Amino acid sequence: MMNPFFWARMRRLAAGTLLLVGAVAFQAEPTLTPPPVTRPNVLILLADDMTFNAIRAAGNPDILTPTLDSLMGVGTTFTRACIMGGPVPAICSPSRAMLLTGRPLYRLEPPYPNNPGQFPLEGRYELLPETFRKAGYTTFTTGKHHNGKKELSLGYTQAKSVYFGGMGQHVGLPLFDHNPTGHYPADQARPMARHSSEEFAGATIDFIRQVPHEQPFLAYVPFTAPHDPRQPPAAYRARYDAARLNLPKNLMPDHPFDNGELHIRDEELLPHPRDPRRIREELTDYYALITHLDAQIGRILAALRATGRAENTLVVFAADNGLALGQHGLLGKQNLYEHSIRVPMIWAGPGVPKGQKRAALAYLHDVYPTLCELVGIQPPASVQSKSLVPALRSAWAVIHPTLYFSYRNVQRALRDERYKLIEYVVKGRRTTQLFDEQTDPLELTNLASDPRQADRVKAMRAELLKTRLAEGDTTATFWNQF
């Protein structure tokens, strides 16, 4: 990197030259952008419980998301990015475990079908930040970490304002900073004094401002918003009028049959049957939290610009799962409908096409090898997901011919380019759904009993059985009944 005294001398010479030629007006000296580092920086922004279409530019006219709209404009959006599901109601925990390891659900060891909630990452695989740290990156994190405390010391060289836990209030959470020993005793936590999205954005901005320009970095920023309890700042809630919000067209008073998970915590946040007025109130808080989150992401991106790093930073925005909020009579994410398994995924930065959309089927855990390929790092052998780079380069690329989904021991699904088959086994009773995602994206018409679709149901069921073996899904309580 050029000696800073050289730059200072050049500025003085330039200023003197302007005086000699008779400059007639004083102009503020421009900020010199340092030469770019060899490898791009990486910024991963992860929302919590944010469904795929909760962005205005993604087709939702009710929500205000100017930052994410702009990010879509300068990047590439995967419109059919999905999570794989989970064996526990707290979907965020296995979802983030898959993201950080680059491994599908049933390739996380030891297997977790009966785990009560936590997916600890205790050094079984090389984590995404570990790979980048070994390649010379400074690795930083803040925000919600739902995969054990050891994961923090394994992967990151720096950490600030970390919350070890799942669901929690958006103010007052217990926070920790990086401890190289890996020990985080509860009595050393400090309470969070501002809203979670502001705290985590602020910690990221501080990091961006202090990391040396010649040092490439990876920053992983997993937010807690817009997860409930939905506590948006009053000024952001005031930007929405519940009475004017559109209700989802697949809103139902209750789910039409027992899906095996109708009365867990998420589904009891509102009474049955679902009241449209209460759904609108939930949407108001949900959208307000996302708009507030959008503003904090805007602050982070502004810090990249102010420090001269925007052009050399890969930005990935995604979420750990979606949410129903009244669709199909459900409120939570413990199902395999599109609103709950599809997530937003936006890529921007060097080497990423601008203003593009990609319909390739993709998983959230494909982020790991994709980032490795984009920056020129060899992913470790433990990674079993696929790079999305071919799809970034071509709208016609196929990454996954089908996607496999799983929820606990009651639901399994397979999706191809057009159709989705969902199988339920609940209390010894089996229910099948088939949806045409091209003509019925809201999944309102079940085609499983249509005689014209009998061959398709049979073929997709056979493919589901074949795929579950390939994925290592041996959940006896489901497949023995199936």
C-alpha positions in Angstrom: 0.0 0.0 0.0 1.3 3.5 -0.8 2.9 5.4 2.1 0.4 7.8 3.6 3.1 10.6 3.7 3.4 10.2 -0.1 -0.4 11.0 -0.4 -0.1 14.0 2.0 2.8 15.4 -0.1 0.9 15.0 -3.3 -2.1 16.8 -1.9 0.2 19.7 -0.8 1.7 19.8 -4.3 -1.7 19.8 -5.9 -2.9 22.6 -3.7 0.1 24.7 -4.5 -0.4 24.2 -8.2 -3.9 25.4 -8.0 -2.8 28.6 -6.3 -0.1 29.2 -9.0 -2.7 29.0 -11.8 -4.9 31.4 -10.0 -7.8 29.4 -8.7 -10.7 31.7 -8.2 -12.8 29.6 -5.7 -12.0 27.4 -2.7 -13.1 23.8 -3.0 -13.1 21.2 -0.2 -10.3 18.7 -0.7 -11.8 15.4 -2.0 -11.4 12.3 0.1 -8.9 9.9 -1.7 -10.1 6.4 -2.0 -7.3 4.0 -1.2 -6.4 1.3 -3.7 -8.7 -1.7 -3.5 -7.5 -4.8 -1.7 -6.8 -7.9 -3.8 -9.9 -9.8 -2.6 -13.3 -8.3 -2.1 -14.7 -7.8 1.4 -17.8 -9.7 2.3 -20.9 -8.4 4.2 -23.6 -10.9 5.0 -26.9 -9.4 6.3 -29.4 -11.9 7.7 -32.9 -11.1 8.7 -34.9 -13.2 11.1 -38.4 -14.5 10.0 -38.6 -12.3 6.9 -40.6 -13.8 4.1 -39.4 -13.6 0.5 -41.8 -10.9 -0.7 -41.5 -8.4 2.2 -39.7 -6.0 0.0 -41.4 -3.3 -2.1 -39.3 -4.0 -5.2 -40.1 -7.7 -4.9 -43.8 -6.9 -5.6 -45.2 -5.8 -2.2 -46.8 -2.3 -2.6 -47.7 -2.0 1.1 -44.1 -2.1 2.6 -41.5 0.6 2.6 -38.0 -0.7 1.9 -35.9 1.9 0.0 -32.5 0.4 0.9 -33.4 -3.1 -0.1 -35.1 -1.8 -3.3 -31.9 0.0 -4.2 -29.8 -3.1 -3.4 -32.0 -5.1 -5.8 -31.4 -2.4 -8.4 -27.6 -2.7 -8.2 -27.5 -6.5 -7.7 -29.0 -9.9 -8.6 -32.0 -11.3 -6.7 -32.8 -15.0 -6.5 -36.5 -15.2 -6.6 -36.8 -18.9 -5.6 -34.3 -19.1 -2.8 -35.5 -21.4 0.0 -34.5 -22.9 3.3 -34.6 -26.7 3.7 -36.7 -26.7 6.9 -35.9 -28.1 10.3 -36.6 -30.8 12.9 -37.5 -28.3 15.6 -40.0 -25.4 15.7 -37.2 -22.9 16.1 -36.4 -23.0 12.4 -33.8 -20.2 12.6 -31.4 -22.5 14.5 -31.0 -25.3 11.9 -31.3 -22.7 9.1 -28.3 -20.7 10.4 -26.4 -23.9 11.1 -26.8 -24.9 7.5 -25.7 -21.5 6.3 -22.6 -21.5 8.4 -21.5 -25.0 7.5 -22.7 -25.3 3.9 -24.3 -28.6 4.7 -27.9 -29.7 4.2 -30.1 -30.5 7.2 -29.6 -34.3 7.4 -25.9 -33.9 6.9 -25.4 -32.1 10.1 -23.9 -34.5 12.6 -24.8 -35.9 15.0 -28.3 -35.9 13.5 -30.8 -33.7 15.2 -34.3 -34.9 14.5 -35.2 -35.0 18.2 -33.0 -32.0 19.4 -35.1 -29.7 21.6 -34.0 -26.5 19.8 -30.3 -25.7 19.7 -28.0 -26.6 16.8 -24.6 -26.2 18.4 -21.6 -25.9 16.1 -18.8 -27.3 18.2 -16.0 -27.7 15.7 -17.5 -30.6 13.7 -17.1 -28.7 10.4 -15.1 -25.8 9.2 -17.4 -22.8 9.4 -17.8 -20.1 6.8 -15.9 -17.5 8.8 -13.2 -20.0 9.6 -12.5 -20.6 5.9 -12.2 -16.9 5.3 -10.1 -16.3 8.4 -7.6 -19.0 7.2 -7.5 -17.2 3.8 -6.3 -14.0 5.5 -9.6 -12.2 6.2 -10.4 -10.4 9.3 -13.7 -11.9 10.4 -16.3 -10.0 12.4 -19.8 -10.7 13.8 -22.5 -9.2 15.9 -26.2 -10.0 16.4 -28.1 -13.2 17.2 -26.1 -16.4 17.5 -28.3 -19.4 18.0 -25.7 -22.1 17.4 -23.6 -22.2 20.6 -20.9 -20.1 22.1 -17.9 -22.1 20.8 -18.9 -21.2 17.2 -17.9 -17.6 18.0 -14.4 -18.3 19.0 -13.9 -20.8 16.2 -14.8 -18.4 13.4 -14.3 -14.8 14.2 -11.3 -12.6 15.0 -13.6 -9.8 16.3 -17.1 -9.7 17.7 -19.2 -7.0 19.3 -22.7 -6.9 20.8 -23.5 -10.6 20.4 -26.7 -12.1 21.7 -26.5 -15.8 22.5 -30.1 -17.0 22.2 -33.2 -17.3 20.1 -36.3 -15.3 20.6 -36.0 -12.2 22.8 -37.1 -8.6 23.3 -35.6 -6.0 21.0 -34.3 -3.9 23.8 -32.5 -5.1 26.9 -31.0 -8.3 25.5 -27.8 -9.6 27.2 -24.8 -8.8 25.0 -21.2 -10.0 24.8 -18.1 -8.9 23.0 -15.4 -11.2 21.7 -13.6 -13.3 24.2 -10.7 -15.3 22.7 -11.1 -17.9 25.5 -14.5 -18.8 24.3 -16.0 -18.3 27.7 -19.1 -16.0 28.1 -20.3 -16.2 31.7 -23.8 -14.8 32.2 -22.7 -12.3 34.8 -20.4 -10.6 32.3 -23.2 -9.7 29.9 -24.3 -6.1 29.4 -27.9 -5.1 28.7 -28.6 -3.7 25.3 -29.7 -0.1 25.6 -31.1 0.6 22.2 -33.2 -1.3 19.6 -31.6 -4.5 18.4 -31.4 -3.5 14.8 -29.7 -0.2 15.7 -27.3 -1.9 18.1 -26.2 -4.6 15.6 -25.9 -2.0 12.8 -23.9 0.3 15.0 -21.5 -2.4 15.9 -21.0 -3.3 12.3 -20.4 0.4 11.3 -17.8 0.7 14.1 -16.0 -2.3 12.7 -16.1 -1.1 9.1 -14.6 2.3 10.2 -11.7 0.8 12.1 -10.6 -2.2 10.0 -7.5 -1.2 7.8 -8.1 -0.7 4.2 -5.5 -3.1 3.1 -7.1 -5.9 5.1 -10.0 -7.8 3.5 -12.9 -8.6 5.9 -15.9 -10.8 6.3 -18.7 -9.4 8.4 -21.6 -11.7 9.4 -24.6 -9.6 10.7 -27.5 -11.8 11.8 -30.3 -9.5 13.0 -33.2 -10.5 15.3 -35.8 -8.4 13.4 -38.5 -8.8 12.3 -39.0 -11.8 14.7 -41.6 -11.4 17.3 -42.1 -9.9 19.8 -42.8 -7.3 17.1 -41.6 -4.0 18.7 -40.9 -1.4 16.0 -40.0 2.1 17.1 -43.1 4.3 17.3 -42.0 6.6 14.4 -41.8 3.6 12.1 -45.1 2.1 13.1 -46.7 5.5 12.5 -45.8 5.2 8.8 -48.4 2.4 8.4 -52.1 2.5 8.6 -53.4 -1.0 9.4 -56.8 -0.3 7.9 -55.2 0.4 4.5 -53.0 -2.7 4.3 -53.9 -5.5 1.8 -54.6 -8.8 3.4 -53.0 -11.8 1.7 -55.2 -13.4 -0.9 -54.6 -16.8 0.6 -55.7 -15.7 4.1 -57.8 -18.4 5.8 -59.6 -18.5 9.1 -57.8 -21.8 10.0 -55.7 -24.3 8.2 -58.0 -26.8 6.4 -56.6 -29.9 8.1 -54.2 -30.9 10.9 -50.7 -30.4 9.7 -49.1 -31.7 12.9 -48.2 -28.3 14.3 -51.4 -26.2 14.7 -51.1 -25.3 18.4 -47.5 -24.5 19.1 -46.4 -21.1 20.4 -46.3 -19.3 17.1 -49.8 -20.5 16.1 -51.3 -19.3 19.4 -50.1 -15.7 19.1 -53.6 -14.9 17.8 -56.9 -16.7 18.5 -58.6 -19.1 16.1 -60.3 -18.5 13.8 -58.0 -15.7 12.4 -59.5 -12.3 12.6 -58.6 -10.1 9.6 -58.4 -7.0 11.8 -55.8 -8.7 14.0 -53.9 -9.9 11.0 -53.7 -6.4 9.7 -52.3 -5.3 13.1 -49.7 -8.0 13.0 -48.7 -6.9 9.5 -48.4 -3.3 10.6 -45.9 -4.2 13.3 -44.1 -6.7 11.0 -43.8 -4.2 8.1 -42.7 -1.4 10.5 -39.9 -3.6 11.9 -38.7 -4.4 8.4 -38.7 -0.7 7.4 -36.7 0.1 10.5 -34.3 -2.8 9.7 -34.1 -1.5 6.1 -33.0 1.9 7.5 -30.2 0.3 9.6 -29.0 -1.6 6.7 -28.9 1.7 4.9 -26.6 3.0 7.6 -24.2 0.1 7.1 -24.1 0.5 3.4 -23.5 4.2 3.8 -20.5 3.4 6.0 -19.1 1.2 3.2 -19.4 4.2 0.8 -17.9 6.7 3.3 -14.9 4.5 3.8 -14.3 3.9 0.2 -15.2 0.2 0.4 -18.5 0.0 -1.5 -17.1 -0.9 -4.8 -15.0 -3.7 -3.4 -17.5 -5.4 -1.1 -19.8 -8.3 -1.8 -23.1 -7.8 -0.1 -25.5 -10.7 0.6 -28.9 -10.0 2.1 -31.1 -13.0 3.0 -33.3 -14.4 5.8 -33.3 -17.5 7.9 -36.9 -18.4 7.1 -40.2 -16.9 6.0 -43.5 -16.5 7.9 -47.2 -17.1 7.3 -49.0 -14.2 9.1 -52.5 -15.5 8.3 -51.7 -17.3 5.0 -53.3 -20.7 5.0 -54.7 -19.9 8.4 -51.2 -20.1 9.9 -49.0 -17.5 11.7 -45.6 -19.1 12.0 -43.0 -20.8 9.9 -43.5 -24.4 10.9 -44.8 -25.5 7.5 -43.6 -26.1 4.0 -45.7 -23.5 2.1 -43.9 -20.9 0.0 -44.5 -18.1 2.4 -42.5 -19.9 5.1 -39.7 -21.7 3.2 -38.9 -19.1 0.6 -36.6 -16.3 1.7 -35.2 -13.1 0.1 -31.8 -13.4 -1.3 -30.0 -10.4 -2.9 -26.4 -10.4 -4.1 -24.5 -7.2 -5.0 -20.9 -6.1 -5.5 -17.9 -7.0 -7.7 -18.7 -9.6 -10.3 -22.5 -9.6 -9.7 -24.8 -8.5 -12.5 -26.8 -5.4 -11.8 -30.6 -5.2 -11.8 -31.1 -8.9 -12.5 -33.4 -11.6 -11.2 -32.7 -15.3 -11.2 -35.4 -18.0 -11.0 -32.9 -20.8 -10.4 -33.9 -23.0 -7.4 -31.5 -22.3 -4.6 -30.9 -23.0 -1.0 -29.8 -20.6 1.7 -26.9 -22.8 2.5 -25.6 -22.4 -1.0 -24.2 -19.0 0.1 -21.1 -20.6 1.6 -19.6 -22.1 -1.6 -20.9 -19.2 -3.7 -18.9 -16.7 -1.6 -15.8 -18.9 -1.8 -15.9 -19.0 -5.6 -16.6 -15.3 -6.0 -13.5 -14.4 -3.9 -11.3 -17.2 -5.1 -11.1 -19.4 -2.0 -11.3 -23.2 -2.1 -14.2 -24.4 0.1 -13.4 -27.1 2.6 -14.3 -30.7 1.8 -17.0 -30.6 4.5 -19.2 -28.2 2.4 -21.9 -30.2 0.6 -24.0 -27.3 -0.9 -23.6 -25.9 -4.4 -22.2 -22.6 -5.7 -24.8 -20.2 -7.3 -22.1 -18.6 -9.5 -23.3 -20.3 -12.7 -26.8 -18.8 -12.1 -25.3 -15.4 -11.4 -23.6 -15.6 -14.8 -26.6 -17.0 -16.7 -30.3 -16.8 -16.2 -30.6 -20.3 -17.8 -28.3 -22.1 -15.3 -29.8 -24.9 -13.3 -28.3 -25.4 -9.8 -30.8 -27.8 -8.3 -33.3 -29.6 -10.5 -35.4 -30.2 -7.4 -35.5 -28.9 -3.8 -36.2 -31.1 -0.8 -38.0 -29.8 2.3 -38.6 -31.3 5.8 -40.4 -30.2 8.9 -40.1 -32.4 12.1 -41.6 -35.8 11.8 -44.9 -34.6 10.2 -44.2 -32.9 6.8 -42.0 -33.6 3.7 -42.0 -31.9 0.3 -40.4 -31.9 -3.1 -40.4 -29.0 -5.5 -39.3 -29.0 -9.1 -39.3 -26.1 -11.6 -43.1 -26.0 -11.6 -44.8 -28.3 -9.1 -44.6 -28.9 -5.4 -45.7 -32.1 -3.6 -46.2 -32.0 0.1 -46.8 -35.1 2.2 -48.2 -35.0 5.8 -48.3 -37.9 8.2 -50.1 -36.8 11.4 -51.5 -39.2 14.0 -51.4 -42.1 11.5 -53.3 -40.1 8.9 -51.7 -39.2 5.5 -52.5 -36.1 3.5 -51.1 -35.2 0.1 -51.0 -31.8 -1.6 -49.9 -30.9 -5.1 -49.5 -27.3 -6.2 -48.8 -25.8 -9.6 -46.5 -23.0 -8.6 -46.6 -21.4 -12.0 -50.4 -20.9 -12.2 -51.1 -21.0 -8.4 -48.2 -19.3 -6.6 -50.4 -18.7 -3.5 -51.0 -22.5 -3.3 -54.7 -22.4 -3.0 -55.7 -25.3 -5.3 -54.7 -28.8 -4.3 -54.3 -30.9 -7.4 -53.5 -34.1 -5.7 -56.9 -35.7 -6.2 -57.2 -34.5 -9.8 -57.2 -37.7 -12.0 -55.2 -35.8 -14.6 -52.4 -35.3 -12.1 -52.3 -39.0 -10.9 -49.1 -39.8 -12.9 -47.4 -36.6 -11.7 -48.2 -37.4 -8.1 -46.9 -40.9 -8.5 -43.7 -39.7 -10.2 -43.0 -36.9 -7.7 -43.7 -39.3 -4.8 -41.2 -41.7 -6.1 -38.7 -38.9 -6.5 -39.4 -37.7 -3.0 -38.6 -41.2 -1.6 -35.4 -41.3 -3.7 -34.3 -37.9 -2.6 -34.9 -38.5 1.1 -32.5 -41.4 0.9 -29.9 -39.3 -0.9 -30.3 -36.6 1.7 -30.0 -39.1 4.6 -33.4 -38.5 6.0 -34.2 -41.6 7.9 -36.7 -40.2 10.3 -38.5 -43.3 11.4 -41.5 -41.6 12.9 -42.4 -40.2 9.5 -41.3 -42.7 7.0 -42.5 -45.8 8.9 -46.0 -44.4 8.7 -45.6 -43.2 5.1 
